[in-house]
Amino acid sequence: MTTGPAIGLPEPNTITRPYRGLSVQEVDIPLTPAGIEDLLSRREIYRRTGYLVLRSHGQTALVAVRPEDPDRLFSPVAQLRVLSGPAATAWIDAPEADVGNATSLATAALARRRDDLLAYVVRGRFEHVNFIWQPAPVPVLVTEVVPPHPPKLLAMAEQVVGYDEDLPPVSLVLDAVDVRELAAAHLAPHYLLPCRGSGLPAGPEVSFLDCHPPYRADWLLIGCERSRQFHEHFYGTQPRRVDLCPKARAADPAGPAAPRVLTKCCLLERGIEVNGTTATVPWGANLDEVRAALRALCGVPPASGPEAAPPAPAAKAPAPAAS
């Protein structure tokens, strides 16, 4: 095998991206470093293969490999490192897991977590296989108004985490701004809420700002800055108000221990806003905006479209027949 920069240990949460870069092979050798090196010294690997999962008599090992010539379809193994032997590698059958998705892999792995394990090899949907190294999901607080349950921003974030294969494993935690709790904590003879989706039923003690009800001097507005602006436009007065803006609730802790926060604000009409460890999307955010916010929080570059494959060379026209 050739020399070169040594293969290092993976960072926590490493998976094979894309997972076609991992090859699973059944072998009939002891999965020791010496046995593995002897086996692979006589093998070729595909040019895209970065990891091998070796299976022998119910045991599993994970090996990082580099091909001798990445421009050839197959070439000998130039470098290898046994990352984890049978004692530190788990094989997991999880038919529900999407093995291209780090969060799905981490969920399957952590359900079977042991302190002595480093690598979790998961056979998931379609019997495809990938691994995750020392899974440690990134916690993201989703600060959002409830009801409804589940809140829309949390549901959208779950959808993005479920399909974006560039994200690390993410753990979404709801930080709820509950309209009913705010009303119970601020007693008033009458409440004015932004809209009927705010969680309190219509009645003699509740009105909804979007219905432009007759003005009452005794009501308490449970709403954000935009609701205050609407009230001033409709009635020409400043109401007593309890702020329910999730962005205002999310502002600041700062510093190295500050949590990552995904939230929303109706003063932001399009795009996203990132301030430290807080990412804000519009009240009517689309999935692209939620995806961009989560990527920013996790340090992942903005998404771009797939690269186009180079065009196939044009076929040569046949030579004219001899006359």
C-alpha positions as CSV (number, residue, x, y, z in Angstrom):
1,M,0.0,0.0,0.0
2,T,1.2,3.5,-0.8
3,T,1.9,6.2,1.7
4,G,0.2,9.6,2.0
5,P,-1.6,11.7,4.6
6,A,-2.9,9.4,7.2
7,I,-6.7,8.7,7.3
8,G,-8.0,10.4,10.4
9,L,-10.8,9.4,12.7
10,P,-14.2,10.7,11.7
11,E,-15.9,13.6,13.4
12,P,-19.0,12.8,15.5
13,N,-22.2,12.5,13.3
14,T,-20.1,11.5,10.2
15,I,-22.1,9.5,7.7
16,T,-21.2,8.4,4.1
17,R,-22.4,11.1,1.7
18,P,-23.8,9.9,-0.6
19,Y,-24.2,6.4,0.8
20,R,-23.1,4.7,-2.4
21,G,-19.6,5.5,-1.1
22,L,-20.0,2.7,1.4
23,S,-19.6,-1.0,0.4
24,V,-20.8,-3.9,2.5
25,Q,-18.9,-7.1,2.0
26,E,-19.3,-10.6,3.6
27,V,-15.9,-12.1,4.4
28,D,-14.6,-15.2,6.1
29,I,-11.7,-13.8,8.1
30,P,-11.2,-12.7,11.8
31,L,-12.1,-9.0,11.9
32,T,-8.7,-8.0,13.4
33,P,-6.6,-5.2,12.1
34,A,-4.0,-7.7,10.8
35,G,-6.7,-9.9,9.1
36,I,-8.4,-6.9,7.5
37,E,-5.1,-5.4,6.2
38,D,-4.1,-8.7,4.8
39,L,-7.5,-9.1,3.0
40,L,-7.6,-5.6,1.6
41,S,-4.0,-5.7,0.4
42,R,-5.2,-8.2,-2.2
43,R,-8.4,-6.3,-3.2
44,E,-9.5,-3.6,-5.6
45,I,-12.1,-1.0,-4.6
46,Y,-14.5,1.1,-6.7
47,R,-13.2,4.7,-7.2
48,R,-16.1,6.2,-5.1
49,T,-15.7,3.8,-2.2
50,G,-14.6,5.6,1.0
51,Y,-15.8,3.1,3.6
52,L,-16.1,-0.7,3.8
53,V,-18.4,-2.5,6.2
54,L,-17.0,-6.0,6.7
55,R,-19.3,-8.7,8.0
56,S,-18.0,-12.0,9.3
57,H,-19.9,-14.6,11.2
58,G,-22.3,-12.1,12.7
59,Q,-19.6,-9.5,13.5
60,T,-19.1,-6.2,11.9
61,A,-16.1,-3.8,11.4
62,L,-15.9,-0.4,9.8
63,V,-12.9,0.5,7.6
64,A,-12.0,3.7,5.9
65,V,-10.2,3.2,2.5
66,R,-8.6,5.2,-0.3
67,P,-8.2,3.9,-3.8
68,E,-4.8,4.0,-5.5
69,D,-6.1,5.8,-8.5
70,P,-9.5,7.6,-8.1
71,D,-9.7,8.2,-11.8
72,R,-9.9,4.5,-12.6
73,L,-13.1,2.6,-12.1
74,F,-11.4,0.0,-9.8
75,S,-7.9,0.2,-8.3
76,P,-6.0,-1.4,-5.4
77,V,-6.5,-0.1,-1.9
78,A,-3.8,2.5,-1.3
79,Q,-4.6,3.3,2.3
80,L,-6.9,1.9,5.0
81,R,-7.7,2.5,8.6
82,V,-9.8,0.2,10.8
83,L,-12.1,2.7,12.4
84,S,-14.0,0.2,14.6
85,G,-13.8,-3.5,15.2
86,P,-16.6,-5.8,16.3
87,A,-16.5,-4.6,19.9
88,A,-17.2,-1.0,18.9
89,T,-19.5,-1.5,15.8
90,A,-23.2,-2.2,15.9
91,W,-25.2,-3.7,13.0
92,I,-28.8,-2.4,13.2
93,D,-31.8,-3.6,11.1
94,A,-34.2,-0.6,10.9
95,P,-36.5,-1.0,7.9
96,E,-38.1,2.4,8.6
97,A,-34.8,4.3,8.5
98,D,-33.7,6.5,5.5
99,V,-30.0,5.8,5.5
100,G,-29.3,8.8,3.4
101,N,-30.6,11.1,6.2
102,A,-28.4,11.8,9.2
103,T,-31.3,12.4,11.6
104,S,-33.0,9.1,10.6
105,L,-29.7,7.3,11.1
106,A,-29.1,8.9,14.5
107,T,-32.6,8.0,15.6
108,A,-32.1,4.4,14.7
109,A,-28.6,4.4,16.3
110,L,-29.6,6.1,19.6
111,A,-32.5,3.7,20.1
112,R,-29.7,1.1,20.5
113,R,-27.0,3.3,22.0
114,R,-24.2,1.8,24.1
115,D,-21.3,3.7,25.7
116,D,-18.8,1.2,24.2
117,L,-20.0,1.7,20.6
118,L,-18.4,4.1,18.1
119,A,-20.0,3.2,14.8
120,Y,-23.6,2.2,14.1
121,V,-24.2,0.5,10.8
122,V,-27.9,0.7,9.8
123,R,-29.7,-1.4,7.2
124,G,-32.8,0.6,6.4
125,R,-35.3,1.2,3.6
126,F,-34.8,-0.8,0.5
127,E,-32.1,-2.7,2.4
128,H,-29.7,0.1,1.8
129,V,-26.9,0.5,4.3
130,N,-25.0,3.5,5.8
131,F,-23.2,4.2,9.1
132,I,-23.2,7.0,11.6
133,W,-20.1,7.7,13.8
134,Q,-20.7,8.7,17.4
135,P,-24.2,10.2,16.9
136,A,-24.8,13.5,18.7
137,P,-27.9,15.3,17.2
138,V,-27.8,19.1,17.1
139,P,-30.5,20.5,19.3
140,V,-32.7,23.3,17.8
141,L,-35.4,25.0,19.7
142,V,-38.4,25.8,17.6
143,T,-40.1,28.8,19.2
144,E,-43.6,29.0,17.9
145,V,-47.2,30.0,19.0
146,V,-49.7,27.4,20.0
147,P,-52.4,26.4,19.3
148,P,-52.7,24.8,16.8
149,H,-51.0,21.5,17.8
150,P,-48.6,20.7,16.3
151,P,-47.6,24.2,15.4
152,K,-47.0,24.8,11.8
153,L,-43.3,25.9,12.1
154,L,-42.4,22.7,14.0
155,A,-44.2,20.5,11.4
156,M,-42.4,22.3,8.6
157,A,-39.0,21.9,10.3
158,E,-39.7,18.2,10.8
159,Q,-40.5,17.9,7.1
160,V,-37.2,19.6,6.1
161,V,-35.1,17.5,8.5
162,G,-36.7,14.5,7.0
163,Y,-35.6,15.2,3.4
164,D,-32.5,17.4,3.5
165,E,-29.6,14.9,3.3
166,D,-27.0,17.6,3.8
167,L,-28.0,18.4,7.4
168,P,-26.4,16.8,10.4
169,P,-28.7,14.9,12.7
170,V,-31.0,17.4,14.3
171,S,-33.2,17.2,17.4
172,L,-36.1,19.6,17.2
173,V,-37.5,20.8,20.6
174,L,-40.7,22.8,20.8
175,D,-40.5,26.0,22.8
176,A,-44.2,26.9,22.9
177,V,-45.7,30.4,23.3
178,D,-49.2,29.3,24.5
179,V,-51.9,31.9,23.9
180,R,-54.1,30.3,26.6
181,E,-51.3,30.5,29.2
182,L,-50.8,34.2,28.4
183,A,-54.5,34.9,28.8
184,A,-54.6,33.0,32.1
185,A,-51.6,34.9,33.4
186,H,-53.0,38.3,32.4
187,L,-56.6,38.5,33.5
188,A,-58.8,41.0,31.7
189,P,-62.5,41.6,31.2
190,H,-62.1,41.1,27.4
191,Y,-59.4,39.7,25.2
192,L,-58.5,40.7,21.6
193,L,-56.7,38.0,19.7
194,P,-55.1,38.3,16.2
195,C,-57.3,35.7,14.6
196,R,-59.6,32.7,15.2
197,G,-56.6,30.3,15.1
198,S,-55.4,31.7,18.4
199,G,-56.9,29.0,20.6
200,L,-59.7,30.7,22.5
201,P,-63.3,30.3,21.4
202,A,-65.3,33.3,20.3
203,G,-67.6,34.5,23.0
204,P,-68.6,37.6,25.0
205,E,-65.1,37.8,26.5
206,V,-63.1,37.3,23.2
207,S,-62.8,39.2,20.0
208,F,-60.6,38.7,16.9
209,L,-58.7,41.6,15.4
210,D,-58.9,40.2,11.8
211,C,-62.7,40.6,12.1
212,H,-62.4,44.3,12.9
213,P,-64.8,44.2,15.9
214,P,-66.3,47.2,17.5
215,Y,-63.8,49.0,19.7
216,R,-63.7,48.3,23.4
217,A,-61.6,50.3,25.8
218,D,-61.4,47.4,28.3
219,W,-59.9,44.7,26.0
220,L,-56.4,43.3,26.3
221,L,-54.6,42.6,23.0
222,I,-52.6,39.4,23.1
223,G,-50.6,40.0,19.9
224,C,-47.4,41.0,18.3
225,E,-46.1,44.4,17.0
226,R,-47.9,43.9,13.7
227,S,-51.2,43.4,15.6
228,R,-50.5,46.6,17.5
229,Q,-50.1,48.4,14.2
230,F,-53.4,46.9,12.9
231,H,-55.1,48.1,16.1
232,E,-53.7,51.6,15.7
233,H,-54.8,51.7,12.1
234,F,-58.3,50.4,12.9
235,Y,-59.0,52.4,16.0
236,G,-56.5,55.2,16.3
237,T,-55.4,54.1,19.8
238,Q,-52.7,52.1,21.5
239,P,-54.1,49.0,23.3
240,R,-53.0,47.4,26.5
241,R,-51.0,44.5,25.1
242,V,-49.3,41.3,26.0
243,D,-46.6,40.4,23.4
244,L,-46.8,36.9,21.9
245,C,-44.1,37.4,19.3
246,P,-42.0,34.2,19.1
247,K,-39.0,36.1,17.9
248,A,-39.1,38.5,20.9
249,R,-39.2,35.4,23.2
250,A,-36.2,33.9,21.4
251,A,-34.0,37.0,21.7
252,D,-31.1,36.7,23.3
253,P,-29.3,34.5,25.2
254,A,-26.0,35.1,23.6
255,G,-22.6,33.5,23.9
256,P,-21.1,30.1,23.3
257,A,-23.8,28.2,25.2
258,A,-26.7,30.0,23.5
259,P,-29.1,27.4,22.0
260,R,-29.8,27.3,18.3
261,V,-33.3,28.7,17.8
262,L,-35.7,28.6,14.8
263,T,-38.5,31.1,15.1
264,K,-40.7,33.4,13.0
265,C,-41.9,37.0,12.9
266,C,-44.7,38.6,10.8
267,L,-42.5,41.8,10.4
268,L,-40.3,39.7,8.2
269,E,-42.2,39.3,4.9
270,R,-39.8,37.1,2.8
271,G,-36.4,35.4,3.2
272,I,-34.7,34.6,6.5
273,E,-32.9,36.6,9.1
274,V,-30.0,35.1,11.1
275,N,-28.7,36.8,14.3
276,G,-26.2,34.8,16.2
277,T,-27.7,31.4,17.0
278,T,-31.3,32.5,16.1
279,A,-32.8,32.2,12.6
280,T,-36.1,33.8,11.9
281,V,-38.5,33.0,9.0
282,P,-41.6,34.9,7.9
283,W,-45.0,34.1,9.5
284,G,-46.1,32.6,6.2
285,A,-42.7,30.9,5.5
286,N,-42.3,28.3,2.8
287,L,-40.2,25.1,3.0
288,D,-37.3,26.7,1.2
289,E,-37.1,29.4,3.9
290,V,-37.3,26.9,6.7
291,R,-34.7,24.8,5.0
292,A,-32.4,27.8,4.6
293,A,-32.8,28.8,8.3
294,L,-32.0,25.3,9.5
295,R,-29.0,25.1,7.3
296,A,-27.7,28.4,8.6
297,L,-28.2,27.2,12.2
298,C,-26.3,24.0,11.5
299,G,-23.4,25.6,9.6
300,V,-24.4,24.0,6.3
301,P,-24.0,26.1,3.1
302,P,-27.2,27.2,1.2
303,A,-28.7,24.6,-1.0
304,S,-28.0,24.7,-4.7
305,G,-29.5,22.7,-7.5
306,P,-27.9,19.5,-8.7
307,E,-25.0,19.9,-11.0
308,A,-25.7,19.0,-14.6
309,A,-23.9,16.0,-16.0
310,P,-21.5,16.9,-18.8
311,P,-23.1,16.2,-22.2
312,A,-22.3,12.9,-23.9
313,P,-19.9,13.3,-26.8
314,A,-21.7,13.6,-30.1
315,A,-21.7,10.5,-32.3
316,K,-19.6,10.7,-35.3
317,A,-21.4,10.7,-38.6
318,P,-20.8,7.6,-40.7
319,A,-18.3,8.0,-43.5
320,P,-19.8,8.3,-46.9
321,A,-19.9,5.1,-48.9
322,A,-17.2,4.7,-51.6
323,S,-18.5,5.3,-55.1
